[in-house]
């Protein structure tokens, strides 16, 4: 790999703008847009696959039921509670030094950024963290897959030898069209906004490309520089090409370390993971089906007036209403009578119940596809559900991080700390005074995550503790403390009150 060769950089630009790479970014963009509650364009596109443009324009577009966002946020549970971090080194670190590092983590909002990276990882099975100094501060960015390109290592295609980060122009992938939308939630007639947009995988022409994506930032273990859309290395301050750049002009400020962390598992001999889009597709298709049912209900919920009779006697324009009369003409001279003209209302009979049953079936099958048994949700006693939708929302509360997720983020935390340490120890002149914290070169980090507990209904908790009491593994005090959220003393007082009341109620 010779990134200092302009011909090689131009080849890399061709690869970045290849159809395969554009399709990868389009899928990533779709996932991120739906996660951000911008479903409208994708629901409308799904409907256009089955109906004409005119029909879709008349339909109410449902785009407010976002299972994707809810599921991803629930599964990305590692940073719901702040982890416990400890820092240590061969030479003993004082409490003041360790506290200074803890404060530094708060200043760079480490937990917030790591939580975002965890959400993006659960969404796409891969995400990236980029840690670089910006204006004297350490900046942490959590990136989607469409915001970064990787140059695979020739010896191991699952690892990156270098990264290219550029300003991602969504307009290259989203074509906004103005149309007259039917009234409905999520639908509005606009240009250049969520309500009037459709996904378009055909990228804009080369002239648009030169205007929108012109600057690329490159990182590897040796070099760091910016180059333009023509492959020329440029001065970041002036944006002007550097003539005959020397290796020492583009050396990395933290040699040996790339300030970008790949968060992923289980690759298949290529760098970017081609994950499925089951939750994304389900969210889109469920809203599209909901839109279809709503359209059927609205269009076939009204009776339709029908007039039959000889030509010339039927009114050309008719207004109907509770305070209006309809006058049907007759002409006895031509042998016509009122009986020759028929007026009636025809009432359609849409099977809305079957459509709603289909939606419930979709939900229940989707729950099963996520590895959870719908029967785990109690449907009697204290926890009743009126529909599969209510059951689905309750089921989501039981989605949780796996042991693999914790193992993965232990490695991420270690890499994160190594990058922070490299910036502080190698480039103190690029940082404000508040970020110049002493960190020994051999310093390490250990992390203990707060593992989420299984969500239980009150009925399930009572049953669980009753079984433990019956076999002698717990006391009534233990059970009341857990179920009622009381201290041991309060629980013992509650038991005494219960026993006293039961004693007084026994007949003498």
PEURDA-V642096 format. One record per residue. N is the residue number from 1. RES is the residue in three letters. SS is DSSP state (2 for helix, 1 for strand, 0 for the rest). Layout:
N_RES_SS / N_RES_SS
This chain:
1_UNK_0 / 2_UNK_0 / 3_UNK_0 / 4_UNK_0 / 5_UNK_0 / 6_UNK_2 / 7_UNK_2 / 8_UNK_2 / 9_UNK_2 / 10_UNK_2 / 11_UNK_2 / 12_UNK_2 / 13_UNK_2 / 14_UNK_2 / 15_UNK_2 / 16_UNK_2 / 17_UNK_0 / 18_UNK_0 / 19_UNK_2 / 20_UNK_2 / 21_UNK_2 / 22_UNK_2 / 23_UNK_2 / 24_UNK_2 / 25_UNK_2 / 26_UNK_2 / 27_UNK_2 / 28_UNK_2 / 29_UNK_2 / 30_UNK_2 / 31_UNK_2 / 32_UNK_2 / 33_UNK_2 / 34_UNK_2 / 35_UNK_2 / 36_UNK_0 / 37_UNK_0 / 38_UNK_0 / 39_UNK_0 / 40_UNK_2 / 41_UNK_2 / 42_UNK_2 / 43_UNK_2 / 44_UNK_2 / 45_UNK_2 / 46_UNK_2 / 47_UNK_2 / 48_UNK_2 / 49_UNK_0 / 50_UNK_0 / 51_UNK_0 / 52_UNK_0 / 53_UNK_2 / 54_UNK_2 / 55_UNK_2 / 56_UNK_2 / 57_UNK_2 / 58_UNK_2 / 59_UNK_0 / 60_UNK_0 / 61_UNK_0 / 62_UNK_0 / 63_UNK_0 / 64_UNK_0 / 65_UNK_0 / 66_UNK_0 / 67_UNK_2 / 68_UNK_2 / 69_UNK_2 / 70_UNK_2 / 71_UNK_2 / 72_UNK_2 / 73_UNK_2 / 74_UNK_2 / 75_UNK_2 / 76_UNK_0 / 77_UNK_0 / 78_UNK_0 / 79_UNK_0 / 80_UNK_0 / 81_UNK_0 / 82_UNK_0 / 83_UNK_0 / 84_UNK_1 / 85_UNK_1 / 86_UNK_1 / 87_UNK_1 / 88_UNK_1 / 89_UNK_0 / 90_UNK_0 / 91_UNK_0 / 92_UNK_0 / 93_UNK_0 / 94_UNK_0 / 95_UNK_2 / 96_UNK_2 / 97_UNK_2 / 98_UNK_2 / 99_UNK_2 / 100_UNK_2 / 101_UNK_2 / 102_UNK_2 / 103_UNK_2 / 104_UNK_2 / 105_UNK_2 / 106_UNK_2 / 107_UNK_2 / 108_UNK_0 / 109_UNK_0 / 110_UNK_2 / 111_UNK_2 / 112_UNK_2 / 113_UNK_2 / 114_UNK_2 / 115_UNK_2 / 116_UNK_2 / 117_UNK_2 / 118_UNK_2 / 119_UNK_2 / 120_UNK_2 / 121_UNK_2 / 122_UNK_2 / 123_UNK_2 / 124_UNK_2 / 125_UNK_0 / 126_UNK_1 / 127_UNK_1 / 128_UNK_1 / 129_UNK_1 / 130_UNK_1 / 131_UNK_1 / 132_UNK_1 / 133_UNK_1 / 134_UNK_1 / 135_UNK_0 / 136_UNK_0 / 137_UNK_1 / 138_UNK_1 / 139_UNK_1 / 140_UNK_1 / 141_UNK_1 / 142_UNK_1 / 143_UNK_1 / 144_UNK_0 / 145_UNK_2 / 146_UNK_2 / 147_UNK_2 / 148_UNK_1 / 149_UNK_1 / 150_UNK_1 / 151_UNK_1 / 152_UNK_1 / 153_UNK_0 / 154_UNK_0 / 155_UNK_0 / 156_UNK_0 / 157_UNK_0 / 158_UNK_0 / 159_UNK_0 / 160_UNK_1 / 161_UNK_1 / 162_UNK_1 / 163_UNK_1 / 164_UNK_1 / 165_UNK_1 / 166_UNK_1 / 167_UNK_0 / 168_UNK_0 / 169_UNK_0 / 170_UNK_2 / 171_UNK_2 / 172_UNK_2 / 173_UNK_0 / 174_UNK_1 / 175_UNK_1 / 176_UNK_1 / 177_UNK_0 / 178_UNK_0 / 179_UNK_0 / 180_UNK_0 / 181_UNK_0 / 182_UNK_0 / 183_UNK_0 / 184_UNK_0 / 185_UNK_0 / 186_UNK_0 / 187_UNK_0 / 188_UNK_0 / 189_UNK_0 / 190_UNK_0 / 191_UNK_0 / 192_UNK_0 / 193_UNK_0 / 194_UNK_2 / 195_UNK_2 / 196_UNK_2 / 197_UNK_1 / 198_UNK_1 / 199_UNK_1 / 200_UNK_0 / 201_UNK_0 / 202_UNK_0 / 203_UNK_0 / 204_UNK_0 / 205_UNK_0 / 206_UNK_2 / 207_UNK_2 / 208_UNK_2 / 209_UNK_2 / 210_UNK_2 / 211_UNK_2 / 212_UNK_2 / 213_UNK_0 / 214_UNK_0 / 215_UNK_1 / 216_UNK_1 / 217_UNK_1 / 218_UNK_1 / 219_UNK_1 / 220_UNK_1 / 221_UNK_0 / 222_UNK_0 / 223_UNK_1 / 224_UNK_1 / 225_UNK_1 / 226_UNK_1 / 227_UNK_1 / 228_UNK_1 / 229_UNK_0 / 230_UNK_0 / 231_UNK_0 / 232_UNK_0 / 233_UNK_1 / 234_UNK_1 / 235_UNK_0 / 236_UNK_0 / 237_UNK_0 / 238_UNK_0 / 239_UNK_0 / 240_UNK_0 / 241_UNK_1 / 242_UNK_0 / 243_UNK_0 / 244_UNK_0 / 245_UNK_0 / 246_UNK_0 / 247_UNK_2 / 248_UNK_2 / 249_UNK_2 / 250_UNK_2 / 251_UNK_1 / 252_UNK_0 / 253_UNK_0 / 254_UNK_0 / 255_UNK_0 / 256_UNK_0 / 257_UNK_0 / 258_UNK_0 / 259_UNK_0 / 260_UNK_1 / 261_UNK_1 / 262_UNK_1 / 263_UNK_1 / 264_UNK_1 / 265_UNK_0 / 266_UNK_0 / 267_UNK_0 / 268_UNK_0 / 269_UNK_0 / 270_UNK_0 / 271_UNK_0 / 272_UNK_0 / 273_UNK_0 / 274_UNK_0 / 275_UNK_0 / 276_UNK_0 / 277_UNK_0 / 278_UNK_2 / 279_UNK_2 / 280_UNK_2 / 281_UNK_2 / 282_UNK_2 / 283_UNK_2 / 284_UNK_2 / 285_UNK_2 / 286_UNK_2 / 287_UNK_2 / 288_UNK_2 / 289_UNK_2 / 290_UNK_2 / 291_UNK_2 / 292_UNK_2 / 293_UNK_2 / 294_UNK_2 / 295_UNK_2 / 296_UNK_2 / 297_UNK_2 / 298_UNK_2 / 299_UNK_2 / 300_UNK_0 / 301_UNK_0 / 302_UNK_0 / 303_UNK_0 / 304_UNK_1 / 305_UNK_1 / 306_UNK_1 / 307_UNK_1 / 308_UNK_1 / 309_UNK_0 / 310_UNK_0 / 311_UNK_0 / 312_UNK_0 / 313_UNK_0 / 314_UNK_0 / 315_UNK_0 / 316_UNK_0 / 317_UNK_0 / 318_UNK_0 / 319_UNK_0 / 320_UNK_0 / 321_UNK_0 / 322_UNK_0 / 323_UNK_0 / 324_UNK_0 / 325_UNK_0 / 326_UNK_0 / 327_UNK_0 / 328_UNK_0 / 329_UNK_0 / 330_UNK_0 / 331_UNK_0 / 332_UNK_2 / 333_UNK_2 / 334_UNK_2 / 335_UNK_0 / 336_UNK_0 / 337_UNK_0 / 338_UNK_2 / 339_UNK_2 / 340_UNK_2 / 341_UNK_0 / 342_UNK_1 / 343_UNK_1 / 344_UNK_1 / 345_UNK_1 / 346_UNK_1 / 347_UNK_0 / 348_UNK_0 / 349_UNK_0 / 350_UNK_0 / 351_UNK_0 / 352_UNK_2 / 353_UNK_2 / 354_UNK_2 / 355_UNK_2 / 356_UNK_2 / 357_UNK_2 / 358_UNK_2 / 359_UNK_2 / 360_UNK_2 / 361_UNK_2 / 362_UNK_2 / 363_UNK_2 / 364_UNK_2 / 365_UNK_2 / 366_UNK_2 / 367_UNK_2 / 368_UNK_2 / 369_UNK_2 / 370_UNK_0 / 371_UNK_0 / 372_UNK_0 / 373_UNK_0 / 374_UNK_2 / 375_UNK_2 / 376_UNK_2 / 377_UNK_0 / 378_UNK_0 / 379_UNK_0 / 380_UNK_0 / 381_UNK_0 / 382_UNK_0 / 383_UNK_0 / 384_UNK_0 / 385_UNK_0 / 386_UNK_0 / 387_UNK_0 / 388_UNK_2 / 389_UNK_2 / 390_UNK_2 / 391_UNK_2 / 392_UNK_2 / 393_UNK_2 / 394_UNK_2 / 395_UNK_2 / 396_UNK_2 / 397_UNK_0 / 398_UNK_0 / 399_UNK_0 / 400_UNK_0 / 401_UNK_0 / 402_UNK_0 / 403_UNK_2 / 404_UNK_2 / 405_UNK_2 / 406_UNK_2 / 407_UNK_2 / 408_UNK_2 / 409_UNK_2 / 410_UNK_2 / 411_UNK_2 / 412_UNK_2 / 413_UNK_2 / 414_UNK_2 / 415_UNK_2 / 416_UNK_2 / 417_UNK_2 / 418_UNK_2 / 419_UNK_2 / 420_UNK_2 / 421_UNK_2 / 422_UNK_2 / 423_UNK_2 / 424_UNK_2 / 425_UNK_2 / 426_UNK_2 / 427_UNK_0 / 428_UNK_2 / 429_UNK_2 / 430_UNK_2 / 431_UNK_0 / 432_UNK_0 / 433_UNK_2 / 434_UNK_2 / 435_UNK_2 / 436_UNK_0 / 437_UNK_0 / 438_UNK_0 / 439_UNK_0 / 440_UNK_0 / 441_UNK_0 / 442_UNK_0 / 443_UNK_0 / 444_UNK_1 / 445_UNK_1 / 446_UNK_1 / 447_UNK_1 / 448_UNK_1 / 449_UNK_0 / 450_UNK_0 / 451_UNK_0 / 452_UNK_0 / 453_UNK_0 / 454_UNK_0 / 455_UNK_0 / 456_UNK_0 / 457_UNK_0 / 458_UNK_2 / 459_UNK_2 / 460_UNK_2 / 461_UNK_2 / 462_UNK_2 / 463_UNK_2 / 464_UNK_2 / 465_UNK_2 / 466_UNK_2 / 467_UNK_2 / 468_UNK_2 / 469_UNK_2 / 470_UNK_2 / 471_UNK_0 / 472_UNK_0 / 473_UNK_0 / 474_UNK_0 / 475_UNK_0 / 476_UNK_2 / 477_UNK_2 / 478_UNK_2 / 479_UNK_2 / 480_UNK_2 / 481_UNK_2 / 482_UNK_2 / 483_UNK_2 / 484_UNK_2 / 485_UNK_0 / 486_UNK_0 / 487_UNK_0 / 488_UNK_2 / 489_UNK_2 / 490_UNK_2 / 491_UNK_2 / 492_UNK_2 / 493_UNK_2 / 494_UNK_2 / 495_UNK_2 / 496_UNK_2 / 497_UNK_2 / 498_UNK_2 / 499_UNK_2 / 500_UNK_2 / 501_UNK_2 / 502_UNK_2 / 503_UNK_2 / 504_UNK_2 / 505_UNK_2 / 506_UNK_0 / 507_UNK_0 / 508_UNK_0
